[in-house]
Amino acid sequence: MTDWTIEVRAWDDPAGAALRAAQRAELDARYGSDDHEPGAVPTAADIDLFLVAVSDTDGTPVGCGALRRLEEHAAEVKRMYVVPPARGTGVAAAILRALETAALDRGWPTLRLETGTEQPDAQRFYEREGYRRIPLFGAYAGSTLSVCYERTLRQ
């Protein structure tokens, strides 16, 4: 049983925007600056799906994640974030599974993602969830701050 619901939201939804701002602040603190994102910043124009997990008890947003199509059969996981009090509850895995299901439904069996060198917790999470480390791809090629992963999904 879970104490959250995962909902499709618009990219500019206020709850989603607040979660992304919290993620940005946390990453700024980890990296010691706001210059830690190689590549194009996601926008409403290039995000195909945005999910927000909300608490069933009080409706508080507790996490988010998005998909951005890369090519015909592949997409990128973007803006995975869970608020600190909800970490370790399974909400991150639930968001990731929902993104994976949506990717398969869209015909995108390959998911890739980028996380950072200063995010060992994220690296452990993705490895535990079946993602394998790959060479830096796309805009992340040559970045000294990036670590990239990929997973081929099965239906």
Backbone as a printed PyTorch tensor [residue, N CA C, xyz], in Angstrom:
tensor([[[  0.8420,  -1.1820,   0.0000],
         [  0.0000,   0.0000,   0.0000],
         [  0.8900,   1.2490,   0.0000]],

        [[  0.4460,   2.2890,  -0.6920],
         [  1.1990,   3.5430,  -0.7800],
         [  0.4220,   4.6580,  -0.0970]],

        [[  1.1340,   5.7220,   0.2080],
         [  0.4380,   6.8890,   0.7470],
         [  0.5830,   8.0600,  -0.2100]],

        [[  0.6880,   7.7750,  -1.4900],
         [  0.7670,   8.8160,  -2.4960],
         [  0.0460,   8.3590,  -3.7530]],

        [[ -0.2610,   9.3380,  -4.5870],
         [ -0.8600,   9.0950,  -5.8900],
         [  0.0050,   9.7960,  -6.9170]],

        [[  0.2470,   9.1220,  -8.0260],
         [  1.0470,   9.7190,  -9.1000],
         [  0.0850,  10.2410, -10.1580]],

        [[  0.2490,  11.5240, -10.4810],
         [ -0.6640,  12.1950, -11.4010],
         [  0.0970,  12.8100, -12.5700]],

        [[ -0.5110,  12.7900, -13.7440],
         [  0.0220,  13.5240, -14.8850],
         [ -0.3130,  14.9940, -14.6670]],

        [[  0.6750,  15.8260, -14.8070],
         [  0.4840,  17.2690, -14.6380],
         [  1.1250,  18.0000, -15.8140]],

        [[  0.6960,  19.2220, -16.0350],
         [  1.3420,  20.0830, -17.0270],
         [  2.7210,  20.4830, -16.4950]],

        [[  3.6570,  20.7200, -17.3920],
         [  5.0070,  21.1180, -16.9970],
         [  4.9820,  22.3590, -16.1130]],

        [[  4.0840,  23.2890, -16.4000],
         [  4.0440,  24.5360, -15.6330],
         [  3.1270,  24.4800, -14.4110]],

        [[  2.6570,  23.2930, -14.0630],
         [  1.8510,  23.1130, -12.8560],
         [  2.6150,  23.6720, -11.6490]],

        [[  1.9640,  24.4380, -10.7730],
         [  2.6620,  25.0480,  -9.6310],
         [  3.3520,  24.0300,  -8.7120]],

        [[  2.7180,  22.8910,  -8.4800],
         [  3.3550,  21.8810,  -7.6170],
         [  4.6310,  21.3480,  -8.2640]],

        [[  4.5620,  21.0830,  -9.5470],
         [  5.7420,  20.6070, -10.2590],
         [  6.8430,  21.6520, -10.2930]],

        [[  6.4680,  22.8950, -10.5250],
         [  7.4510,  23.9770, -10.5400],
         [  8.1320,  24.1110,  -9.1770]],

        [[  7.3730,  23.9650,  -8.1030],
         [  7.9500,  24.0470,  -6.7550],
         [  8.9150,  22.8860,  -6.5010]],

        [[  8.5550,  21.6830,  -6.9540],
         [  9.4470,  20.5370,  -6.7890],
         [ 10.7370,  20.7420,  -7.5820]],

        [[ 10.6350,  21.2290,  -8.8040],
         [ 11.8350,  21.4590,  -9.6100],
         [ 12.7060,  22.5540,  -9.0020]],

        [[ 12.0910,  23.5720,  -8.4100],
         [ 12.8640,  24.6290,  -7.7390],
         [ 13.5960,  24.0670,  -6.5200]],

        [[ 12.9380,  23.1840,  -5.7740],
         [ 13.5870,  22.5530,  -4.6080],
         [ 14.7500,  21.6790,  -5.0630]],

        [[ 14.5430,  20.9490,  -6.1590],
         [ 15.6280,  20.1270,  -6.7010],
         [ 16.8100,  21.0080,  -7.0920]],

        [[ 16.5260,  22.0940,  -7.7690],
         [ 17.5760,  23.0130,  -8.2170],
         [ 18.3620,  23.5630,  -7.0190]],

        [[ 17.6620,  23.9600,  -5.9740],
         [ 18.3300,  24.4920,  -4.7810],
         [ 19.2250,  23.4350,  -4.1370]],

        [[ 18.7320,  22.1960,  -4.0750],
         [ 19.5420,  21.1190,  -3.4940],
         [ 20.7920,  20.8630,  -4.3280]],

        [[ 20.6390,  20.8590,  -5.6460],
         [ 21.7950,  20.6180,  -6.5170],
         [ 22.7730,  21.7900,  -6.4850]],

        [[ 22.2600,  23.0100,  -6.4260],
         [ 23.1500,  24.1760,  -6.2960],
         [ 24.0200,  24.0290,  -5.0540]],

        [[ 23.4250,  23.5800,  -3.9520],
         [ 24.1810,  23.3960,  -2.7120],
         [ 25.2070,  22.2740,  -2.8500]],

        [[ 24.8290,  21.1790,  -3.4910],
         [ 25.7710,  20.0580,  -3.6490],
         [ 26.9670,  20.4370,  -4.5100]],

        [[ 26.7170,  21.1840,  -5.5790],
         [ 27.7810,  21.5180,  -6.5240],
         [ 28.4720,  22.8360,  -6.1920]],

        [[ 27.9120,  23.5980,  -5.2710],
         [ 28.5370,  24.8540,  -4.8800],
         [ 28.3450,  25.9840,  -5.8800]],

        [[ 27.4720,  25.7900,  -6.8500],
         [ 27.1590,  26.8320,  -7.8350],
         [ 25.8890,  26.4270,  -8.5660]],

        [[ 25.4150,  27.3280,  -9.4280],
         [ 24.2320,  26.9770, -10.2140],
         [ 24.6020,  26.5520, -11.6310]],

        [[ 25.8890,  26.3070, -11.8600],
         [ 26.3950,  25.9120, -13.1780],
         [ 26.7250,  24.4190, -13.1910]],

        [[ 25.6720,  23.5970, -13.1040],
         [ 25.8990,  22.1560, -13.0100],
         [ 25.0030,  21.3640, -13.9560]],

        [[ 24.3970,  22.0360, -14.9280],
         [ 23.5110,  21.3240, -15.8410],
         [ 23.9830,  21.4720, -17.2810]],

        [[ 24.7010,  20.4630, -17.7790],
         [ 25.0470,  20.4950, -19.1960],
         [ 23.8030,  20.1730, -20.0240]],

        [[ 23.7600,  20.6900, -21.2030],
         [ 22.6240,  20.3710, -22.0670],
         [ 21.4690,  21.3290, -21.9050]],

        [[ 20.4640,  21.0900, -22.7180],
         [ 19.2860,  21.9590, -22.7490],
         [ 18.4200,  21.7450, -21.5190]],

        [[ 18.0470,  22.8260, -20.8940],
         [ 17.1370,  22.7740, -19.7510],
         [ 15.7620,  22.3590, -20.2770]],

        [[ 15.1030,  21.4000, -19.6270],
         [ 13.7780,  20.9770, -20.1000],
         [ 12.7590,  22.1170, -20.0470]],

        [[ 11.8590,  22.0980, -21.0180],
         [ 10.7890,  23.0870, -21.0790],
         [  9.4840,  22.3850, -21.4290]],

        [[  8.3920,  23.1090, -21.3430],
         [  7.0850,  22.5610, -21.7200],
         [  7.0930,  22.1170, -23.1810]],

        [[  7.9050,  22.7590, -24.0100],
         [  7.9410,  22.4370, -25.4320],
         [  8.6100,  21.0930, -25.7250]],

        [[  9.4910,  20.6250, -24.8320],
         [ 10.1880,  19.3730, -25.1520],
         [  9.9640,  18.2490, -24.1380]],

        [[  9.1410,  18.4680, -23.1500],
         [  8.8060,  17.3990, -22.2020],
         [  7.5070,  16.7450, -22.6670]],

        [[  7.5660,  15.4440, -22.8570],
         [  6.4070,  14.7040, -23.3580],
         [  5.4580,  14.2660, -22.2530]],

        [[  5.9820,  14.0760, -21.0500],
         [  5.1640,  13.6340, -19.9180],
         [  5.8030,  14.1380, -18.6410]],

        [[  4.9760,  14.6770, -17.7500],
         [  5.4550,  15.1250, -16.4510],
         [  4.5350,  14.5470, -15.3900]],

        [[  5.1280,  13.8690, -14.4220],
         [  4.3730,  13.2310, -13.3420],
         [  4.7170,  13.8790, -12.0060]],

        [[  3.7000,  14.0070, -11.1690],
         [  3.8880,  14.5150,  -9.8100],
         [  3.2400,  13.5180,  -8.8530]],

        [[  3.9740,  13.1210,  -7.8290],
         [  3.4190,  12.2750,  -6.7690],
         [  2.9550,  13.1880,  -5.6500]],

        [[  1.7120,  12.9660,  -5.1910],
         [  1.1570,  13.7710,  -4.1030],
         [  0.7350,  12.8680,  -2.9550]],

        [[  0.8990,  13.3670,  -1.7580],
         [  0.5190,  12.6330,  -0.5620],
         [ -0.9870,  12.4230,  -0.5370]],

        [[ -1.4090,  11.1960,  -0.2320],
         [ -2.8360,  10.9050,  -0.1100],
         [ -3.4320,  11.5140,   1.1510]],

        [[ -2.6050,  11.7890,   2.1420],
         [ -3.1460,  12.3160,   3.3970],
         [ -3.4640,  13.7970,   3.3310]],

        [[ -2.5860,  14.5840,   2.6770],
         [ -2.8380,  16.0250,   2.6660],
         [ -2.6260,  16.6930,   1.3090]],

        [[ -2.3470,  15.9140,   0.2680],
         [ -2.1870,  16.4800,  -1.0700],
         [ -0.8660,  17.1840,  -1.3300]],

        [[  0.0690,  17.0780,  -0.3730],
         [  1.3790,  17.7000,  -0.5410],
         [  2.1550,  17.0120,  -1.6580]],

        [[  2.7570,  17.7730,  -2.5720],
         [  3.5940,  17.1640,  -3.6070],
         [  4.8590,  16.5780,  -2.9680]],

        [[  5.1830,  15.3270,  -3.2950],
         [  6.3370,  14.6710,  -2.6830],
         [  7.4030,  14.2430,  -3.6930]],

        [[  7.0950,  14.2890,  -4.9860],
         [  8.0950,  13.8960,  -5.9690],
         [  7.6190,  14.1520,  -7.3800]],

        [[  8.5760,  14.0720,  -8.3230],
         [  8.2320,  14.2830,  -9.7250],
         [  9.2220,  13.5680, -10.6270]],

        [[  8.8680,  13.4910, -11.8880],
         [  9.7230,  12.9320, -12.9170],
         [  9.1100,  13.2030, -14.2750]],

        [[  9.9420,  13.1880, -15.3190],
         [  9.4720,  13.5360, -16.6560],
         [ 10.1470,  12.6650, -17.7040]],

        [[  9.5570,  12.6830, -18.8920],
         [ 10.1320,  12.0210, -20.0570],
         [ 10.2910,  13.0410, -21.1810]],

        [[ 11.4400,  12.9720, -21.8460],
         [ 11.6920,  13.7850, -23.0390],
         [ 12.1580,  12.8300, -24.1330]],

        [[ 11.4380,  12.8100, -25.2300],
         [ 11.7940,  11.9120, -26.3350],
         [ 13.1370,  12.3190, -26.9220]],

        [[ 13.9870,  11.3050, -27.1560],
         [ 15.3010,  11.5360, -27.7410],
         [ 15.3370,  11.1850, -29.2170]],

        [[ 14.7420,  10.0470, -29.5460],
         [ 14.7220,   9.5460, -30.9240],
         [ 13.5340,   8.6110, -31.0500]],

        [[ 13.4040,   7.9410, -32.1760],
         [ 12.1980,   7.1610, -32.4300],
         [ 11.8520,   6.1760, -31.3210]],

        [[ 12.8360,   5.4690, -30.7870],
         [ 12.5620,   4.4250, -29.7960],
         [ 13.2260,   4.6820, -28.4430]],

        [[ 13.5800,   5.9100, -28.1820],
         [ 14.2770,   6.2080, -26.9200],
         [ 13.8170,   7.5410, -26.3460]],

        [[ 13.8320,   7.6020, -25.0260],
         [ 13.4850,   8.8260, -24.3000],
         [ 14.4530,   9.0010, -23.1440]],

        [[ 14.4490,  10.2040, -22.6010],
         [ 15.3100,  10.5390, -21.4700],
         [ 14.4560,  10.8160, -20.2450]],

        [[ 14.8760,  10.2720, -19.1250],
         [ 14.2420,  10.5680, -17.8390],
         [ 14.8060,  11.9030, -17.3640]],

        [[ 13.9240,  12.8130, -17.0320],
         [ 14.3230,  14.1410, -16.5890],
         [ 13.6480,  14.4790, -15.2610]],

        [[ 14.2880,  15.3180, -14.5060],
         [ 13.7460,  15.9370, -13.2980],
         [ 13.1520,  14.9710, -12.2780]],

        [[ 13.8310,  13.8250, -12.1030],
         [ 13.4430,  12.9180, -11.0150],
         [ 13.8400,  13.5890,  -9.7120]],

        [[ 12.8670,  13.7420,  -8.8360],
         [ 13.1440,  14.3820,  -7.5510],
         [ 12.1040,  13.9370,  -6.5370]],

        [[ 12.5690,  13.6990,  -5.3170],
         [ 11.6840,  13.3850,  -4.1910],
         [ 12.1100,  14.2680,  -3.0290]],

        [[ 11.1330,  14.8730,  -2.3590],
         [ 11.4490,  15.7340,  -1.2210],
         [ 12.1120,  14.8930,  -0.1250]],

        [[ 13.0670,  15.4720,   0.6000],
         [ 13.8050,  14.6960,   1.6070],
         [ 12.9420,  13.8820,   2.5760]],

        [[ 11.8370,  14.3990,   3.1330],
         [ 11.0670,  13.5770,   4.0760],
         [ 10.4420,  12.3290,   3.4530]],

        [[ 10.2800,  12.3100,   2.1310],
         [  9.6530,  11.1590,   1.4690],
         [ 10.6710,  10.1800,   0.8990]],

        [[ 11.9440,  10.4730,   1.0410],
         [ 12.9680,   9.5610,   0.5180],
         [ 12.9800,   8.2820,   1.3360]],

        [[ 13.2090,   7.1850,   0.6400],
         [ 13.2290,   5.8820,   1.2960],
         [ 11.8560,   5.2570,   1.4660]],

        [[ 10.8180,   5.8890,   0.9410],
         [  9.4560,   5.3730,   1.0890],
         [  8.9910,   4.5680,  -0.1160]],

        [[  9.7690,   4.5930,  -1.2010],
         [  9.3670,   3.9010,  -2.4220],
         [  8.7490,   4.8090,  -3.4630]],

        [[  8.5750,   6.0870,  -3.1380],
         [  7.9410,   6.9910,  -4.0980],
         [  8.8130,   7.1870,  -5.3380]],

        [[ 10.1270,   7.2570,  -5.1990],
         [ 10.9990,   7.4370,  -6.3660],
         [ 10.8780,   6.2450,  -7.3110]],

        [[ 10.8980,   5.0400,  -6.7560],
         [ 10.7570,   3.8470,  -7.5970],
         [  9.3890,   3.8240,  -8.2740]],

        [[  8.3590,   4.2650,  -7.5720],
         [  7.0120,   4.2820,  -8.1580],
         [  6.9390,   5.2850,  -9.3110]],

        [[  7.5410,   6.4490,  -9.1500],
         [  7.5640,   7.4300, -10.2320],
         [  8.3310,   6.8600, -11.4200]],

        [[  9.4850,   6.2630, -11.1600],
         [ 10.2880,   5.6970, -12.2360],
         [  9.5270,   4.5940, -12.9660]],

        [[  8.8460,   3.7060, -12.2180],
         [  8.0480,   2.6450, -12.8670],
         [  6.9390,   3.2450, -13.7270]],

        [[  6.2990,   4.3150, -13.2440],
         [  5.2420,   4.9690, -14.0210],
         [  5.8110,   5.5780, -15.2980]],

        [[  6.9930,   6.1710, -15.2140],
         [  7.6440,   6.7080, -16.4070],
         [  8.0000,   5.5890, -17.3780]],

        [[  8.4960,   4.4790, -16.8570],
         [  8.8450,   3.3460, -17.7170],
         [  7.6150,   2.7880, -18.4280]],

        [[  6.5210,   2.6510, -17.7150],
         [  5.2760,   2.1640, -18.3150],
         [  4.8210,   3.1140, -19.4190]],

        [[  4.8720,   4.3980, -19.1470],
         [  4.4760,   5.3970, -20.1410],
         [  5.3950,   5.3530, -21.3590]],

        [[  6.6880,   5.1510, -21.1320],
         [  7.6310,   5.0570, -22.2530],
         [  7.2960,   3.8540, -23.1370]],

        [[  7.0420,   2.7240, -22.5200],
         [  6.6620,   1.5400, -23.3040],
         [  5.3720,   1.7850, -24.0720]],

        [[  4.4010,   2.4080, -23.4350],
         [  3.1320,   2.7180, -24.1020],
         [  3.3360,   3.6050, -25.3220]],

        [[  4.3780,   4.4210, -25.3150],
         [  4.6670,   5.3250, -26.4230],
         [  5.6210,   4.7090, -27.4460]],

        [[  6.0520,   3.4770, -27.2030],
         [  6.9760,   2.8240, -28.1240],
         [  8.4250,   3.2210, -27.9310]],

        [[  8.7680,   3.6040, -26.7110],
         [ 10.1330,   4.0030, -26.3800],
         [ 10.7420,   2.9950, -25.4010]],

        [[ 11.2300,   1.8570, -25.8830],
         [ 11.7410,   0.8360, -24.9670],
         [ 13.1140,   1.1350, -24.3660]],

        [[ 13.7750,   2.1600, -24.8550],
         [ 15.0860,   2.5230, -24.3120],
         [ 14.9610,   3.8270, -23.5440]],

        [[ 15.3470,   3.7800, -22.2780],
         [ 15.3850,   4.9990, -21.4590],
         [ 16.8240,   5.3060, -21.0980]],

        [[ 17.1850,   6.5590, -21.2310],
         [ 18.5040,   7.0420, -20.8380],
         [ 18.3040,   8.1660, -19.8270]],

        [[ 19.3550,   8.4440, -19.0970],
         [ 19.3000,   9.5570, -18.1620],
         [ 20.6970,  10.0160, -17.8210]],

        [[ 20.7440,  11.2250, -17.3080],
         [ 21.9780,  11.8030, -16.8180],
         [ 21.7630,  12.1890, -15.3700]],

        [[ 22.7450,  11.8700, -14.5610],
         [ 22.7710,  12.3650, -13.1910],
         [ 24.1710,  12.9230, -12.9780]],

        [[ 24.4560,  13.3870, -11.8040],
         [ 25.7220,  14.0720, -11.6050],
         [ 26.7230,  13.3260, -10.7500]],

        [[ 27.9550,  13.7550, -10.8860],
         [ 29.0480,  13.1560, -10.1270],
         [ 28.8930,  13.3710,  -8.6260]],

        [[ 28.1800,  14.4220,  -8.2360],
         [ 27.9780,  14.7210,  -6.8170],
         [ 26.6490,  14.1740,  -6.3000]],

        [[ 26.1080,  13.1840,  -7.0030],
         [ 24.8350,  12.5800,  -6.6190],
         [ 24.9800,  11.0620,  -6.5000]],

        [[ 25.8250,  10.6000,  -5.5870],
         [ 26.0180,   9.1540,  -5.4440],
         [ 24.7390,   8.4260,  -5.0410]],

        [[ 23.8530,   9.1060,  -4.3280],
         [ 22.5770,   8.4970,  -3.9560],
         [ 21.7380,   8.2180,  -5.2000]],

        [[ 21.7290,   9.1350,  -6.1430],
         [ 20.9970,   8.9240,  -7.3960],
         [ 21.6390,   7.8020,  -8.2060]],

        [[ 22.9550,   7.7710,  -8.2430],
         [ 23.6450,   6.7040,  -8.9770],
         [ 23.2730,   5.3420,  -8.4000]],

        [[ 23.3050,   5.2240,  -7.0810],
         [ 22.9340,   3.9520,  -6.4420],
         [ 21.4850,   3.5900,  -6.7510]],

        [[ 20.5960,   4.5670,  -6.7110],
         [ 19.1820,   4.3310,  -7.0000],
         [ 19.0050,   3.7650,  -8.4030]],

        [[ 19.5780,   4.4280,  -9.4100],
         [ 19.3870,   3.9640, -10.7820],
         [ 20.0100,   2.5890, -11.0110]],

        [[ 21.1660,   2.3410, -10.4250],
         [ 21.7770,   1.0210, -10.5570],
         [ 20.9030,  -0.0450,  -9.8990]],

        [[ 20.3680,   0.2460,  -8.7540],
         [ 19.4710,  -0.6890,  -8.0640],
         [ 18.2060,  -0.9490,  -8.8850]],

        [[ 17.7630,   0.0500,  -9.6410],
         [ 16.5530,  -0.0730, -10.4440],
         [ 16.8030,  -0.6680, -11.8280]],

        [[ 18.0180,  -1.1530, -12.0760],
         [ 18.2960,  -1.8740, -13.3140],
         [ 18.9140,  -1.0630, -14.4370]],

        [[ 19.3310,   0.1540, -14.1510],
         [ 19.9780,   0.9700, -15.1670],
         [ 21.4750,   0.6790, -15.1530]],

        [[ 22.0770,   0.6740, -16.3560],
         [ 23.5100,   0.4140, -16.4440],
         [ 24.2130,   1.6750, -16.9180]],

        [[ 25.3870,   1.8600, -16.3740],
         [ 26.1680,   3.0450, -16.7410],
         [ 26.5910,   2.9360, -18.2040]],

        [[ 26.4890,   4.0580, -18.9250],
         [ 26.8600,   4.1120, -20.3350],
         [ 27.7710,   5.3160, -20.5550]],

        [[ 28.4370,   5.3620, -21.7200],
         [ 29.2170,   6.5720, -22.0260],
         [ 28.2970,   7.7940, -22.0770]],

        [[ 28.8710,   8.9410, -21.7930],
         [ 28.1040,  10.1830, -21.8470],
         [ 27.5070,  10.3400, -23.2460]],

        [[ 26.2440,  10.7540, -23.3250],
         [ 25.5680,  10.8640, -24.6110],
         [ 25.0780,  12.2870, -24.8530]],

        [[ 24.8340,  12.6000, -26.1130],
         [ 24.2460,  13.8760, -26.4890],
         [ 24.9760,  15.0660, -25.9000]],

        [[ 24.2100,  15.9780, -25.3310],
         [ 24.7650,  17.2100, -24.7670],
         [ 25.6900,  16.9550, -23.5840]],

        [[ 25.6490,  15.7490, -23.0050],
         [ 26.4670,  15.4410, -21.8330],
         [ 27.8790,  14.9800, -22.2020]],

        [[ 28.1020,  14.6530, -23.4920],
         [ 29.4250,  14.2040, -23.9400],
         [ 30.4480,  15.2830, -23.5880]],

        [[ 31.5020,  14.8620, -22.9130],
         [ 32.5590,  15.7830, -22.5290],
         [ 32.3490,  16.4660, -21.1900]],

        [[ 31.1940,  16.2860, -20.5730],
         [ 30.9320,  16.9190, -19.2820],
         [ 31.7460,  16.2380, -18.1830]],

        [[ 32.3110,  17.0340, -17.3090],
         [ 33.0440,  16.4720, -16.1710],
         [ 32.1360,  16.2700, -14.9670]],

        [[ 30.8760,  16.7020, -15.0740],
         [ 29.9350,  16.5960, -13.9600],
         [ 28.8790,  15.5150, -14.1630]],

        [[ 28.8710,  14.8580, -15.3230],
         [ 27.7760,  13.9510, -15.6790],
         [ 28.1530,  12.4800, -15.5720]],

        [[ 27.1450,  11.6860, -15.2110],
         [ 27.1990,  10.2260, -15.2450],
         [ 25.9060,   9.8150, -15.9430]],

        [[ 25.9980,   8.9530, -16.9660],
         [ 24.8220,   8.5820, -17.7440],
         [ 24.4890,   7.1020, -17.5800]],

        [[ 23.2030,   6.8180, -17.7010],
         [ 22.6730,   5.4590, -17.5400],
         [ 21.6550,   5.1660, -18.6300]],

        [[ 21.4250,   3.8530, -18.8280],
         [ 20.4280,   3.4080, -19.7930],
         [ 19.8020,   2.1120, -19.3250]],

        [[ 18.5530,   1.9210, -19.7270],
         [ 17.8600,   0.6600, -19.4620],
         [ 16.9830,   0.3550, -20.6620]],

        [[ 17.0270,  -0.9030, -21.0950],
         [ 16.1130,  -1.3750, -22.1230],
         [ 14.9570,  -2.0290, -21.4050]],

        [[ 13.7640,  -1.5180, -21.6550],
         [ 12.5720,  -1.9840, -20.9600],
         [ 11.9820,  -3.1910, -21.6700]],

        [[ 11.3720,  -4.0540, -20.9080],
         [ 10.6960,  -5.2450, -21.4450],
         [  9.2090,  -5.1130, -21.1610]],

        [[  8.4300,  -5.5090, -22.1440],
         [  6.9660,  -5.4570, -21.9450],
         [  6.4740,  -6.6700, -21.2280]]])
